[in-house]
């Protein structure tokens, strides 16, 4: 494995959807900007390649969780800008809640002594 990828973590489909929705919560963004935001805010650990990102964006758009419009970028190139819809905001809350439940459950399995101390 190349050194560049040794700390890379593959994202499950649902996790990528959650990260995209969360990124768009802070405002409209084009695809490359979404991937850069995820990478930067994960401390360079999570890398979303275009082969994963664009199918996820299209899937989220079909589900009406995001919408997209063509815009001209600062360097006069046409880019698709994605934004969170009202339905997407509701889905984000639901996904975050599920993620927190999953995260707590995994933490309980990894550190059962801590969990027993809470009971």
JOTAMO-V980611 format. One record per backbone hydrogen bond with DSSP energy under -0.5 kcal/mol. CO is the residue of the C=O (numbers start at 1). NH is the residue of the N-H. E is the energy in kcal/mol with one decimal. If there is no record, write none. Layout:
((CO/NH/E) (CO/NH/E))
This chain:
((2/5/-1.6) (3/6/-1.1) (5/8/-1.4) (12/16/-2.4) (13/17/-2.2) (14/18/-2.0) (15/19/-2.3) (16/20/-2.5) (17/21/-2.7) (18/22/-2.6) (19/23/-2.3) (20/24/-2.3) (21/25/-1.0) (22/26/-0.6) (23/26/-1.1) (24/27/-1.6) (24/84/-0.5) (29/82/-3.1) (30/34/-2.1) (31/35/-2.3) (32/36/-2.3) (33/37/-2.3) (34/38/-2.3) (35/39/-2.2) (36/40/-2.9) (37/41/-2.6) (38/42/-0.8) (39/42/-0.7) (39/44/-2.7) (40/43/-1.3) (42/45/-0.9) (45/9/-0.9) (45/47/-0.7) (46/48/-0.5) (47/49/-0.7) (49/52/-1.7) (49/53/-2.8) (50/54/-1.7) (52/56/-1.5) (53/57/-2.7) (54/58/-2.5) (55/59/-2.3) (56/60/-2.7) (57/61/-2.1) (58/62/-2.3) (59/63/-1.7) (60/65/-2.3) (60/66/-1.0) (61/64/-1.4) (65/85/-2.1) (67/83/-2.5) (69/81/-3.2) (71/73/-0.5) (71/79/-2.8) (73/76/-2.0) (77/73/-3.3) (79/71/-2.8) (79/81/-0.6) (80/31/-0.7) (80/82/-0.5) (81/69/-1.9) (82/29/-2.2) (83/67/-2.4) (85/89/-2.1) (86/90/-1.7) (87/91/-2.3) (88/92/-2.6) (89/93/-1.9) (90/94/-2.0) (91/95/-3.2) (92/96/-2.8) (93/97/-2.0) (94/98/-2.4) (95/99/-2.7) (96/100/-2.5) (97/101/-2.1) (98/102/-2.6) (99/103/-3.0) (100/104/-2.5) (101/105/-2.4) (102/106/-2.7) (103/107/-2.4) (104/108/-2.1) (105/109/-1.6) (106/110/-2.6) (107/111/-2.4) (109/112/-0.6) (111/114/-0.6) (111/115/-1.4) (112/116/-2.3) (113/117/-1.7) (114/118/-0.9) (115/118/-0.6) (115/119/-1.0))
